[in-house]
Amino acid sequence: MTEQQIQKKKIKQLESEGYYVIKLTVTNKSGIPDLIALPKKSNALFVEVKRPQGKLSELQKYRLKELENYGFRTEIYRGDEPI
């Protein structure tokens, strides 16, 4: 069994248990695990970063709504708000 097949099996298992699973392919931190499994109603915040005039794609809109339906907080950050 390949590592990819094992990952798919684990993703299916976790999703069947109610987790929102993300497979990481590129991160800004070396050594980060392959998968993130988030339970419903956690305090995770997902941030979509856009230029001030940038527009969300339909897929990005869908993903943000999907994450909100899982109970996660989402925001769109355009860099024009104070930190």
TORDREN-543754 format. One record per residue (C-alpha): x, y, z; residue number from 0. Coordinates in steps of 0.1 Angstrom, whole numbers. Example, Ala and Ser with C-alpha at 12.3 -4.5 7.8 and 13.67 -1.06 7.14 Angstrom:
2
<rec x="123" y="-45" z="78" setor="0"/>
<rec x="137" y="-11" z="71" setor="1"/>
//
This chain:
83
<rec x="0" y="0" z="0" setor="0"/>
<rec x="14" y="34" z="-10" setor="1"/>
<rec x="16" y="63" z="14" setor="2"/>
<rec x="-10" y="81" z="-7" setor="3"/>
<rec x="-34" y="52" z="-4" setor="4"/>
<rec x="-28" y="51" z="34" setor="5"/>
<rec x="-35" y="89" z="36" setor="6"/>
<rec x="-68" y="85" z="16" setor="7"/>
<rec x="-79" y="57" z="40" setor="8"/>
<rec x="-71" y="78" z="70" setor="9"/>
<rec x="-89" y="108" z="55" setor="10"/>
<rec x="-120" y="87" z="49" setor="11"/>
<rec x="-119" y="74" z="84" setor="12"/>
<rec x="-116" y="108" z="100" setor="13"/>
<rec x="-143" y="124" z="79" setor="14"/>
<rec x="-167" y="95" z="88" setor="15"/>
<rec x="-160" y="105" z="124" setor="16"/>
<rec x="-170" y="141" z="117" setor="17"/>
<rec x="-137" y="158" z="113" setor="18"/>
<rec x="-129" y="184" z="86" setor="19"/>
<rec x="-97" y="171" z="71" setor="20"/>
<rec x="-71" y="191" z="52" setor="21"/>
<rec x="-41" y="175" z="34" setor="22"/>
<rec x="-12" y="198" z="35" setor="23"/>
<rec x="10" y="199" z="4" setor="24"/>
<rec x="30" y="231" z="9" setor="25"/>
<rec x="35" y="249" z="42" setor="26"/>
<rec x="57" y="277" z="55" setor="27"/>
<rec x="70" y="254" z="82" setor="28"/>
<rec x="92" y="223" z="76" setor="29"/>
<rec x="82" y="191" z="93" setor="30"/>
<rec x="44" y="198" z="95" setor="31"/>
<rec x="24" y="166" z="95" setor="32"/>
<rec x="5" y="156" z="63" setor="33"/>
<rec x="-30" y="160" z="76" setor="34"/>
<rec x="-50" y="184" z="98" setor="35"/>
<rec x="-82" y="170" z="113" setor="36"/>
<rec x="-104" y="196" z="129" setor="37"/>
<rec x="-134" y="187" z="150" setor="38"/>
<rec x="-167" y="205" z="144" setor="39"/>
<rec x="-172" y="236" z="165" setor="40"/>
<rec x="-136" y="243" z="172" setor="41"/>
<rec x="-121" y="277" z="175" setor="42"/>
<rec x="-100" y="274" z="144" setor="43"/>
<rec x="-99" y="305" z="122" setor="44"/>
<rec x="-94" y="302" z="84" setor="45"/>
<rec x="-82" y="334" z="67" setor="46"/>
<rec x="-83" y="341" z="30" setor="47"/>
<rec x="-59" y="368" z="21" setor="48"/>
<rec x="-67" y="391" z="-9" setor="49"/>
<rec x="-55" y="424" z="-22" setor="50"/>
<rec x="-78" y="453" z="-14" setor="51"/>
<rec x="-96" y="450" z="-48" setor="52"/>
<rec x="-91" y="412" z="-51" setor="53"/>
<rec x="-122" y="390" z="-57" setor="54"/>
<rec x="-130" y="355" z="-43" setor="55"/>
<rec x="-133" y="327" z="-68" setor="56"/>
<rec x="-165" y="306" z="-67" setor="57"/>
<rec x="-144" y="278" z="-52" setor="58"/>
<rec x="-130" y="300" z="-25" setor="59"/>
<rec x="-166" y="312" z="-16" setor="60"/>
<rec x="-177" y="276" z="-15" setor="61"/>
<rec x="-148" y="266" z="8" setor="62"/>
<rec x="-154" y="295" z="32" setor="63"/>
<rec x="-191" y="286" z="34" setor="64"/>
<rec x="-182" y="249" z="39" setor="65"/>
<rec x="-159" y="258" z="68" setor="66"/>
<rec x="-185" y="280" z="84" setor="67"/>
<rec x="-210" y="252" z="81" setor="68"/>
<rec x="-186" y="231" z="101" setor="69"/>
<rec x="-186" y="258" z="128" setor="70"/>
<rec x="-152" y="273" z="120" setor="71"/>
<rec x="-146" y="310" z="119" setor="72"/>
<rec x="-136" y="325" z="86" setor="73"/>
<rec x="-125" y="359" z="74" setor="74"/>
<rec x="-112" y="376" z="43" setor="75"/>
<rec x="-83" y="399" z="50" setor="76"/>
<rec x="-74" y="425" z="25" setor="77"/>
<rec x="-45" y="442" z="42" setor="78"/>
<rec x="-63" y="475" z="46" setor="79"/>
<rec x="-75" y="468" z="82" setor="80"/>
<rec x="-53" y="476" z="112" setor="81"/>
<rec x="-38" y="447" z="129" setor="82"/>
//
